[in-house]
C-alpha cells in the first residue's frame, strides 16, 4: 500500500475506512471484521462498526461457519445491532452459503468454427432479421460472454467498430469472434462483410485484441472467414 493510500484511508472517519479500503485495494484486502462492518454500516456512540464486528466475531471464536448459524434474534443481543443490521448479516452469510453450494458453470471453449456455430444456434436459428454478435474470449479461448451488438433488416445490420471494441475492452477480452446471420440462407460473405472484417482485424491488432474469426450463420450451415484464410 503506497503512502497516498495510507494517508487517504487514515484521514477518514473510522466508519468509512472499510468501504474506502475496498475501493482502493480490493475486497480481498479486507478482514472479516471489516467486511461485516460494511454490512452494518455504523456502530454505537462509543464503539465503531469495525469494533462491533470484532465483538460479534469474537463471540464465535472468529469462525464464520458458526456466525452463519446465528439467528436474527441472537445477533440483536449485541448492543448496536438492531433488526435491520442483523438481517443484513444473516442475508449476506446465506448468500455466501448458496454461492458455495452452487456448481460453477462450465464456460464454452472455442476451438473451431463449428464450436461457434453450435454455440450460436439458440440465438440465431430461425431468426428472420440479421443480428450481429461478438463472442468475448479469454486467453484460453473460453467464452466470457456472448454480446449482441445490433440487429436490423433482412439484408443487413449495422456493426459499429467503436461499440465492438468498447465492449471487448470493458470485459477484458483477449480475443473476439464476430458472428452474424444471413436470414436469406446465403452463405457467401458480401463485400461489406469482407470490408468490415478487414477493418476490425486491423483495429484489433493495434489494440492487441485478436479478431480470430468471422462466422456467417444460416439455418443450414455457416461460413468461416478463418477456415477460408480470409482473416
QUIUR-V218183 format. One record per residue. RES is the residue in one small letter. OMEGA is omega in degrees with one decimal (none if undefined). Layout:
res = <RES:RES>
omega = <OMEGA:OMEGA>
//
This chain:
res = <x:x:x:x:x:x:x:x:x:x:x:x:x:x:x:x:x:x:x:x:x:x:x:x:x:x:x:x:x:x:x:x:x:x:x:x:x:x:x:x:x:x:x:x:x:x:x:x:x:x:x:x:x:x:x:x:x:x:x:x:x:x:x:x:x:x:x:x:x:x:x:x:x:x:x:x:x:x:x:x:x:x:x:x:x:x:x:x:x:x:x:x:x:x:x:x:x:x:x:x:x:x:x:x:x:x:x:x:x:x:x:x:x:x:x:x:x:x:x:x:x:x:x:x:x:x:x:x:x:x:x:x:x:x:x:x:x:x:x:x:x:x:x:x:x:x:x:x:x:x:x:x:x:x:x:x:x:x:x:x:x:x:x:x:x:x:x:x:x:x:x:x:x:x:x:x:x:x:x:x:x:x:x:x:x:x:x:x:x:x:x:x:x:x:x:x:x:x:x:x:x:x:x:x:x:x:x:x:x:x:x:x:x:x:x:x:x:x:x:x:x:x:x:x:x:x:x:x:x:x:x>
omega = <-177.5:-174.7:179.1:179.9:-179.0:-179.3:-176.7:-179.4:-177.3:-177.4:-178.3:169.5:-173.4:-179.4:-174.4:-173.3:179.7:179.8:179.8:179.0:178.1:-179.4:-175.3:-171.1:-179.2:-173.6:-176.8:-178.8:-175.9:173.4:176.6:-178.8:179.8:177.7:178.1:178.8:177.1:179.4:-174.4:169.3:-177.8:178.0:178.3:-179.4:-175.3:-176.4:178.6:178.0:179.7:179.6:176.8:177.8:177.6:178.3:179.7:179.8:179.4:-179.2:178.4:179.1:178.2:-179.2:-179.0:176.6:177.9:177.7:-179.0:179.8:-177.3:-179.9:176.2:-179.1:179.8:179.2:-179.3:177.2:178.0:179.5:-178.8:178.2:175.2:-176.8:-177.2:-180.0:178.8:178.8:178.4:-179.9:-179.3:-178.6:-179.3:-179.7:176.3:175.2:177.3:178.6:-180.0:177.9:-178.9:-176.0:-178.7:177.7:177.6:179.7:178.6:-179.4:175.2:177.8:-179.9:177.7:-178.6:177.8:179.3:175.1:178.8:-178.2:-179.5:-178.8:-175.1:-179.3:-178.8:-176.2:-169.9:-179.7:177.3:178.1:-177.2:178.8:-178.5:172.9:177.0:179.8:163.9:171.4:-179.7:-174.5:172.9:-175.5:179.7:-177.4:170.1:-176.4:174.1:-176.6:165.2:-176.6:178.0:-179.8:-177.1:169.8:-173.7:-172.1:-178.2:-176.2:-176.1:170.0:-175.8:175.8:-175.9:-179.7:-179.3:179.0:-178.7:-176.6:173.7:179.8:-178.8:-179.6:179.0:-179.3:178.3:177.4:175.1:176.8:176.2:171.7:176.6:178.9:168.5:-175.8:171.3:-179.7:180.0:-176.6:179.3:-176.6:-175.9:177.1:175.0:176.2:177.7:177.8:-177.8:179.5:180.0:-179.3:179.9:-179.3:-177.5:177.2:-178.9:178.6:179.7:178.9:178.9:-179.3:-175.1:-179.8:-171.2:168.3:-167.8:177.2:170.3:-176.0:173.6:-173.4:167.0:-178.1:-175.8:-179.9:-176.5:174.5:-179.7:175.7:-178.7:179.5:-178.4:178.3:-178.5:179.4:none>
//
